[in-house]
């Protein structure tokens, strides 16, 4: 199975460090992850900016075509650490 993740490094709603942690954990299970990182785009505009890429990725998946696996690629942000509470 393959997952796709779209994330702005400047998102203040869905924090990029949390997404980086999700990607790291998902890749560690052996699942592939296609990731699109963008910068200087607020949360509210992310879907508008990356929407066409997401539709293209879904088309590839539904057509049975290979999609990029970005596991092992460097992340543009630090991975969030769990906190005790």
N, C-alpha and C positions, 0 to 999 in steps of 0.2 A: 504494500500500500504506500501511497505517496501523499504527503500533506503539502499545502502551499501556505505561505505566510507573507503578508504584505505589511510593512512597518515603516513608519517615518521615525527617523532618529530624533526628531524634535517634538514628537507626540507627547502631550502632557496628560492625556486621558488614559491611553494604553501605553504604559511606560516601555520604552524599547529594551531596557534591561530585563524586564519580565519576559518579553518575547524572546530575548536571547537565551534565557534560562529554559523556556519551553523548547526552543530549537535544540539546545544542547541535550536535554533529557530525551527528546524524541529521537534524535540521531543515535543516542546511546542504546536505544532499544533495537537498532538495526533498520528502522523505518527511514525512508528517504524523505527529505524536505526540500522543496523548492522555495527559495526566499527572495523577495524583492525588497531591498532597503532603499528608501528615499530620504532626502534631507530637506530641511527648510520648508516642510509642508505640515500645517497643523492637522490635528486629528480629523476635523470636520471636512477637510479637503482631500484626504488620502484616497478615498474610494474614487473620487473624480479623476485624480491623477493616474492611479494605477488600474482603474477599472478595465480598460482595454487589454492590459496584460493578463488580468485575471480571467477574462473571457477567453482569451487565446489559450491559456493554460488548461482551463476546463475543457475546451474543444479537443486539445491533445489527449487529455485523460479519457474522455468519452470515445475518442476514435481509436484508443488503444495504442497511441503513439508514445514513445519515450518522452519523459519530461526531465528537466535538469534535476540533479541531486546535488544540493549545496552543502551537504554534511561534509565536514572537514575543511570548509572554507573559513577564513578568519571572519569573526563577527566585528562589526564596526563600533560596538559598544561593549562595555563590561557586562558580564552575566550577573543578574541579581542574586544576592545571597539570602537564604531564608533567615528570618529573624525569630528569636524565641519570644514568646509573649505570654 
